[in-house]
Amino acid sequence: MDVAQATNYIALAIPIFFLLIGIELLIGKLKETKLYRFNDAVTNISCGIGQQVIGIFSKTILIIGYLYLYEHHRLFTIENTWLNAFLLFIGVDFFYYWFHRLAHEVSFMWGSHVVHHQSEEYNLSVALRQGWVQAFFSTGFYLPLAFIGFHPVAFIVINQLQTLYQFWIHTKTIDKMPAPFEYIMNTPSHHRVHHGVNPKYIDKNHGGTLIIFDRLFGTFQEEEEEVVYGITTQPKSWNPLWLNIEYWADMFRNVKRASKWSDKIKILIKEPGWKPAELGGPVEGQSVTPQTFQKYDTTIPNGLNYYILFQYLVILLSSTLFLFGSNQLSLLPKLAAGTLIIFSIVNLGGLFESKRWVWYAEHIRLLLVAILCVILLQPFVSTIPMLLLGLLFMGISMIWLNKYKPLFTQTISSLI
């Protein structure tokens, strides 16, 4: 069975995601409520782009275990009926609950999920902010469904639908749904609690589509006080690559520093942030309010923000074409395009922070974009028009960027 050909409904939903984000932005403007910050929203979506690009290369690897169990060790062969699809939906949500809960309670698993919680805003773009290696941790939780006998393609479809449901609950524009719906389903109110760093909200409401497992297993919390969003220790960066590795780096640094082997293991398996007494011990949660909580932010000239917006629109278009057309590319062009997309979103994070290294990296990226544009599109459009378009894009971008050269030469060189 060729599960690689299963429809990617998440990629198909990308235009709808951006339409709804646009509507939410409009609602914020009309209500004079600041729901978005440009640097935060770009970083959220960049993390989602990286996750989808990496998924192009990893999805087949991740489904191998499910395929093997289904083909060689399944107990039953479950037909694809509506009733069985409903049972599979319940099963997917049940195992998602346990993955999600443990991803909050076990330190090394939290490293795969922390990216989704780093934003200190709460809007629909946060739904797209996903950890790049989370799928390598979550996939194993679903293997019992293969053992029972649910078809791999049916699992892929239901799993995607469960993920898509969770998009709309990342908003502050919806207060509460009708009480019966709130009791059974995950809603914006329930999920706002999940993203809170208020002490009473931490590690609550882990459900994906349903909230009943939280009620059943004692992790449910009603939204009672205004939510403060983010994580207790902010990495203070807009770089999506660093955001995906920062927690791991800190955790393994503590593992190396701990003198006892028992403490090294505890740092990995106890709750996130746990440290032995010799390293300062675990830090107790402190009361926070929206008024006292200090959000991470950086300031750059408006012209540079517009440069980032222009580049980002190109990156979004390129990423969308890549996600839909990657099956038509051989491995080498696919790797080149995927690597350039990751390189591009990392650079934009560096631009937000005025990092000195990004001044050089961005010029290299613009040159690579022009070259790759010609190589990848040459089969569809004659070389000369594509070459002219690539040179025009590179020239305009470099002239625009060079206006802000003093901003980067005055900063201290850093890789993050």
C-alpha positions as CSV (number, residue, x, y, z in Angstrom):
1,M,0.0,0.0,0.0
2,D,1.4,3.4,-1.0
3,V,0.7,5.6,2.0
4,A,3.0,8.2,0.6
5,Q,0.3,9.1,-1.9
6,A,-2.3,9.8,0.8
7,T,-3.8,13.2,0.4
8,N,-2.1,15.9,2.4
9,Y,-5.2,17.7,3.8
10,I,-3.1,20.0,5.9
11,A,-1.3,21.4,2.8
12,L,-4.6,21.8,1.1
13,A,-5.9,23.8,4.0
14,I,-3.1,26.4,3.9
15,P,-5.2,29.0,1.9
16,I,-8.0,28.6,4.4
17,F,-5.5,29.1,7.3
18,F,-4.4,32.4,5.9
19,L,-8.0,33.5,5.0
20,L,-9.0,32.9,8.7
21,I,-5.9,34.7,9.9
22,G,-6.8,37.6,7.7
23,I,-10.4,37.6,9.2
24,E,-9.0,37.5,12.7
25,L,-6.7,40.4,11.9
26,L,-9.7,42.4,10.6
27,I,-11.7,41.6,13.8
28,G,-8.8,42.8,15.9
29,K,-8.7,46.1,13.9
30,L,-12.4,46.6,14.2
31,K,-12.4,46.0,17.9
32,E,-9.1,47.9,18.3
33,T,-7.6,44.9,20.0
34,K,-3.9,44.1,19.3
35,L,-4.1,40.4,18.6
36,Y,-0.9,40.1,16.5
37,R,2.7,41.3,16.6
38,F,4.5,41.1,13.2
39,N,7.7,39.5,14.5
40,D,5.8,36.9,16.6
41,A,3.4,36.0,13.8
42,V,6.2,35.6,11.2
43,T,8.1,33.3,13.7
44,N,4.9,31.3,14.3
45,I,4.3,30.6,10.7
46,S,8.1,30.0,10.0
47,C,8.0,27.2,12.6
48,G,5.1,25.7,10.8
49,I,6.8,26.0,7.4
50,G,9.9,24.2,8.8
51,Q,7.7,21.5,10.3
52,Q,6.0,20.9,6.9
53,V,9.3,21.0,4.9
54,I,10.9,18.4,7.3
55,G,7.7,16.3,7.0
56,I,8.3,16.0,3.3
57,F,11.4,14.0,4.1
58,S,10.3,12.2,7.2
59,K,6.7,11.2,6.7
60,T,7.6,7.8,5.0
61,I,10.0,7.0,7.8
62,L,7.5,7.8,10.5
63,I,4.8,5.6,9.1
64,I,7.1,2.5,8.6
65,G,6.4,1.2,12.2
66,Y,2.6,1.6,11.7
67,L,2.8,-0.2,8.3
68,Y,4.9,-3.0,9.7
69,L,2.6,-3.7,12.6
70,Y,-0.5,-3.5,10.4
71,E,0.8,-5.8,7.7
72,H,2.4,-8.5,10.0
73,H,0.9,-8.3,13.4
74,R,-2.7,-6.9,13.3
75,L,-5.3,-8.7,15.3
76,F,-8.2,-7.8,13.0
77,T,-8.8,-6.3,9.6
78,I,-11.1,-3.4,10.3
79,E,-13.1,-2.2,7.3
80,N,-13.3,1.5,6.4
81,T,-16.9,2.2,7.5
82,W,-18.3,5.4,9.1
83,L,-18.7,3.6,12.4
84,N,-15.1,2.4,12.3
85,A,-13.9,5.8,11.3
86,F,-15.6,7.2,14.4
87,L,-14.0,4.6,16.6
88,L,-10.6,5.4,15.0
89,F,-11.2,9.1,15.7
90,I,-11.8,8.3,19.4
91,G,-8.6,6.2,19.4
92,V,-6.5,8.8,17.7
93,D,-7.7,11.5,20.2
94,F,-7.1,9.1,23.2
95,F,-3.5,8.4,22.2
96,Y,-2.9,12.1,21.3
97,Y,-4.1,13.0,24.8
98,W,-1.5,10.7,26.4
99,F,1.3,11.9,24.0
100,H,0.4,15.5,24.7
101,R,0.2,15.0,28.4
102,L,3.5,13.3,28.7
103,A,5.1,15.9,26.4
104,H,4.3,18.4,29.1
105,E,5.3,16.1,32.1
106,V,8.5,14.5,30.8
107,S,11.5,16.8,30.2
108,F,13.0,15.2,27.1
109,M,9.6,14.9,25.5
110,W,8.8,18.6,26.3
111,G,11.8,19.5,24.1
112,S,9.8,18.2,21.1
113,H,6.7,20.2,21.9
114,V,7.9,23.4,23.6
115,V,8.0,25.3,20.4
116,H,4.2,25.4,20.2
117,H,4.0,27.2,23.5
118,Q,6.8,29.8,23.1
119,S,4.6,32.5,21.6
120,E,3.5,35.1,24.1
121,E,0.5,35.9,21.9
122,Y,-2.6,33.8,21.3
123,N,-4.0,33.9,17.8
124,L,-4.6,31.6,14.8
125,S,-0.9,31.9,13.7
126,V,0.1,30.1,16.9
127,A,-1.7,27.0,15.7
128,L,0.9,26.8,12.9
129,R,3.8,27.1,15.3
130,Q,4.9,23.4,15.6
131,G,8.1,21.6,16.7
132,W,10.1,20.2,13.9
133,V,10.8,16.8,15.6
134,Q,7.5,16.4,17.5
135,A,6.3,13.7,15.0
136,F,9.2,11.5,15.9
137,F,7.9,11.4,19.4
138,S,4.2,11.3,18.8
139,T,4.1,8.6,16.1
140,G,4.9,5.7,18.5
141,F,1.8,6.5,20.7
142,Y,-0.5,5.6,17.8
143,L,1.0,2.1,17.1
144,P,-1.6,0.2,19.1
145,L,-4.1,1.3,16.4
146,A,-2.1,-0.5,13.8
147,F,-2.0,-3.6,16.1
148,I,-5.8,-3.5,16.4
149,G,-6.1,-3.3,12.7
150,F,-7.0,0.2,11.6
151,H,-5.9,0.8,8.0
152,P,-2.8,3.1,7.6
153,V,-4.4,5.4,5.1
154,A,-7.5,5.7,7.4
155,F,-5.2,6.5,10.3
156,I,-3.4,9.2,8.2
157,V,-6.6,10.9,7.2
158,I,-8.2,10.9,10.7
159,N,-4.9,12.1,12.2
160,Q,-4.8,15.0,9.8
161,L,-8.5,15.9,10.5
162,Q,-7.8,15.8,14.3
163,T,-4.9,18.2,13.7
164,L,-6.9,20.5,11.5
165,Y,-9.6,20.8,14.1
166,Q,-7.1,22.3,16.5
167,F,-6.5,25.3,14.3
168,W,-9.6,27.2,15.2
169,I,-9.2,26.9,18.9
170,H,-6.2,29.1,18.9
171,T,-8.1,32.4,19.2
172,K,-9.2,35.0,21.7
173,T,-12.0,36.2,19.4
174,I,-14.3,33.4,20.5
175,D,-15.4,33.5,24.2
176,K,-17.4,30.3,25.1
177,M,-19.3,27.8,23.0
178,P,-22.7,26.4,24.2
179,A,-22.3,24.4,27.4
180,P,-22.9,20.9,26.0
181,F,-20.2,21.6,23.3
182,E,-17.8,22.9,26.0
183,Y,-18.3,19.8,28.1
184,I,-17.4,17.3,25.3
185,M,-15.2,19.2,22.8
186,N,-11.9,21.1,23.0
187,T,-12.7,24.8,22.5
188,P,-10.8,28.1,22.4
189,S,-11.6,28.7,26.1
190,H,-10.2,25.3,27.1
191,H,-7.1,25.7,24.9
192,R,-6.4,29.2,26.1
193,V,-6.0,27.6,29.5
194,H,-3.6,25.0,28.1
195,H,-1.3,27.8,26.7
196,G,-1.3,29.7,30.0
197,V,1.7,30.2,32.3
198,N,-0.6,31.1,35.2
199,P,0.3,28.5,37.9
200,K,-3.2,27.1,38.0
201,Y,-3.2,26.6,34.2
202,I,0.1,24.9,33.7
203,D,-0.2,21.3,32.4
204,K,-4.0,21.4,32.0
205,N,-6.4,20.6,29.1
206,H,-4.2,18.3,26.9
207,G,-7.1,17.1,24.7
208,G,-6.9,17.5,20.9
209,T,-10.4,17.4,19.6
210,L,-12.2,16.1,22.7
211,I,-11.9,17.5,26.3
212,I,-13.5,14.4,27.9
213,F,-10.2,12.7,28.5
214,D,-9.0,15.6,30.6
215,R,-12.2,15.4,32.6
216,L,-11.7,11.7,33.0
217,F,-8.0,11.7,34.0
218,G,-8.0,14.8,36.2
219,T,-6.2,17.3,34.0
220,F,-9.2,19.6,33.2
221,Q,-9.2,23.3,34.2
222,E,-11.9,25.8,33.5
223,E,-10.8,29.2,32.2
224,E,-11.3,31.4,35.3
225,E,-8.7,34.2,35.3
226,E,-7.1,36.1,32.4
227,V,-4.5,33.9,30.7
228,V,-0.9,34.9,30.4
229,Y,0.6,33.1,27.4
230,G,4.0,31.7,26.7
231,I,6.5,29.5,28.7
232,T,8.1,30.1,32.1
233,T,11.6,30.5,30.6
234,Q,11.4,32.4,27.3
235,P,14.3,31.7,24.8
236,K,14.1,35.3,23.6
237,S,14.6,34.7,19.9
238,W,12.8,34.9,16.6
239,N,15.1,32.3,15.0
240,P,13.0,29.2,14.3
241,L,16.0,26.9,14.2
242,W,17.3,28.1,17.6
243,L,13.7,27.9,19.0
244,N,13.6,24.2,18.1
245,I,16.9,23.4,19.7
246,E,17.3,25.8,22.6
247,Y,15.5,23.7,25.2
248,W,17.5,20.6,24.2
249,A,20.8,22.6,24.5
250,D,19.9,23.8,27.9
251,M,18.7,20.3,29.1
252,F,21.8,18.5,27.9
253,R,24.0,21.3,29.4
254,N,22.4,20.5,32.7
255,V,22.9,16.7,32.2
256,K,26.6,17.3,31.6
257,R,26.9,19.5,34.6
258,A,25.2,17.2,37.0
259,S,27.6,15.0,39.0
260,K,25.4,12.1,39.8
261,W,24.1,9.6,37.2
262,S,20.8,9.4,38.9
263,D,20.4,13.2,38.6
264,K,21.4,13.1,34.9
265,I,18.6,10.6,34.3
266,K,16.1,12.6,36.4
267,I,16.9,15.8,34.3
268,L,15.7,13.8,31.3
269,I,12.6,12.1,32.7
270,K,11.2,14.4,35.4
271,E,9.1,17.4,34.8
272,P,10.5,20.2,32.5
273,G,12.9,22.5,34.3
274,W,13.8,20.0,37.1
275,K,17.4,20.3,38.3
276,P,19.2,18.8,41.3
277,A,20.0,21.0,44.3
278,E,23.7,21.4,43.1
279,L,22.4,23.2,40.0
280,G,19.9,25.4,41.8
281,G,17.0,23.0,42.1
282,P,13.6,23.3,40.4
283,V,12.2,26.8,40.2
284,E,8.7,27.3,41.8
285,G,6.1,28.9,39.6
286,Q,5.3,32.5,40.3
287,S,2.0,34.4,40.0
288,V,1.8,36.3,36.7
289,T,-0.7,38.8,35.3
290,P,-1.0,40.3,31.8
291,Q,0.0,43.6,33.3
292,T,3.2,42.5,35.0
293,F,4.4,39.9,32.5
294,Q,7.2,41.2,30.3
295,K,6.9,40.0,26.7
296,Y,10.0,39.5,24.6
297,D,10.2,42.0,21.8
298,T,12.7,43.7,19.4
299,T,12.5,46.9,17.4
300,I,13.7,47.5,13.8
301,P,13.0,50.2,11.3
302,N,9.6,50.0,9.5
303,G,11.4,49.8,6.2
304,L,13.2,46.6,7.3
305,N,9.9,45.2,8.5
306,Y,8.5,45.8,5.0
307,Y,11.6,44.1,3.5
308,I,10.9,41.1,5.7
309,L,7.2,41.1,4.7
310,F,8.2,41.2,1.0
311,Q,10.7,38.3,1.4
312,Y,8.2,36.4,3.5
313,L,5.5,36.6,0.8
314,V,8.0,35.1,-1.6
315,I,9.0,32.4,0.9
316,L,5.3,31.5,1.6
317,L,4.5,31.2,-2.1
318,S,7.7,29.1,-2.7
319,S,7.0,26.9,0.3
320,T,3.4,26.2,-0.8
321,L,4.6,25.3,-4.3
322,F,7.2,23.1,-2.8
323,L,4.7,21.3,-0.6
324,F,2.4,20.6,-3.5
325,G,5.1,19.8,-6.1
326,S,7.7,18.0,-4.1
327,N,6.6,14.6,-5.4
328,Q,7.6,15.7,-8.9
329,L,11.2,16.5,-7.8
330,S,14.1,14.1,-7.5
331,L,15.9,13.9,-4.2
332,L,18.7,16.4,-4.9
333,P,16.5,19.3,-6.0
334,K,14.1,18.5,-3.2
335,L,16.9,18.7,-0.7
336,A,18.2,21.9,-2.2
337,A,14.8,23.6,-2.2
338,G,14.0,22.4,1.4
339,T,17.3,23.5,2.7
340,L,16.9,27.0,1.1
341,I,13.5,27.4,2.6
342,I,14.9,26.6,6.1
343,F,17.8,28.9,5.5
344,S,15.4,31.7,4.5
345,I,13.2,31.5,7.6
346,V,16.3,31.4,9.8
347,N,17.6,34.6,8.1
348,L,14.3,36.4,8.7
349,G,14.6,35.6,12.4
350,G,18.1,37.1,12.4
351,L,16.8,40.2,10.6
352,F,14.3,40.8,13.4
353,E,17.1,40.6,15.9
354,S,19.6,42.7,13.8
355,K,22.2,39.9,14.1
356,R,25.5,40.8,12.4
357,W,25.8,37.3,10.8
358,V,22.5,37.7,8.9
359,W,23.9,40.6,6.9
360,Y,26.2,38.2,5.1
361,A,23.9,35.2,5.2
362,E,21.1,37.2,3.5
363,H,23.2,38.2,0.6
364,I,24.2,34.6,0.1
365,R,20.5,33.6,0.3
366,L,19.4,36.1,-2.3
367,L,22.0,34.8,-4.7
368,L,20.9,31.2,-4.1
369,V,17.3,32.1,-4.6
370,A,18.1,33.6,-8.0
371,I,20.1,30.5,-9.0
372,L,17.6,28.0,-7.7
373,C,14.7,29.9,-9.4
374,V,16.3,29.3,-12.7
375,I,17.2,25.7,-12.1
376,L,13.8,24.5,-10.7
377,L,11.6,26.5,-13.1
378,Q,13.7,26.1,-16.2
379,P,11.6,23.0,-17.3
380,F,8.4,25.1,-17.2
381,V,9.6,28.6,-18.4
382,S,12.5,29.4,-20.8
383,T,15.8,30.2,-19.1
384,I,16.2,33.8,-20.1
385,P,12.9,35.1,-18.6
386,M,13.6,33.2,-15.4
387,L,17.2,34.5,-15.3
388,L,16.0,38.1,-15.7
389,L,13.3,37.6,-13.0
390,G,15.9,36.1,-10.6
391,L,18.3,38.9,-11.2
392,L,15.6,41.5,-10.8
393,F,14.5,40.0,-7.5
394,M,18.1,39.8,-6.2
395,G,18.9,43.3,-7.3
396,I,15.8,44.9,-5.7
397,S,16.3,42.9,-2.5
398,M,20.0,43.8,-2.2
399,I,19.4,47.5,-2.8
400,W,16.6,47.5,-0.2
401,L,18.7,45.6,2.3
402,N,21.8,47.8,1.9
403,K,19.8,50.8,3.2
404,Y,20.0,49.2,6.6
405,K,23.7,48.1,6.6
406,P,24.7,50.3,9.6
407,L,22.0,48.5,11.8
408,F,23.9,45.2,11.4
409,T,27.5,46.4,11.5
410,Q,26.9,47.9,14.9
411,T,25.8,44.7,16.5
412,I,27.9,41.9,18.1
413,S,28.4,38.8,16.0
414,S,26.4,35.8,17.2
415,L,25.2,32.6,15.7
416,I,21.8,32.8,17.5
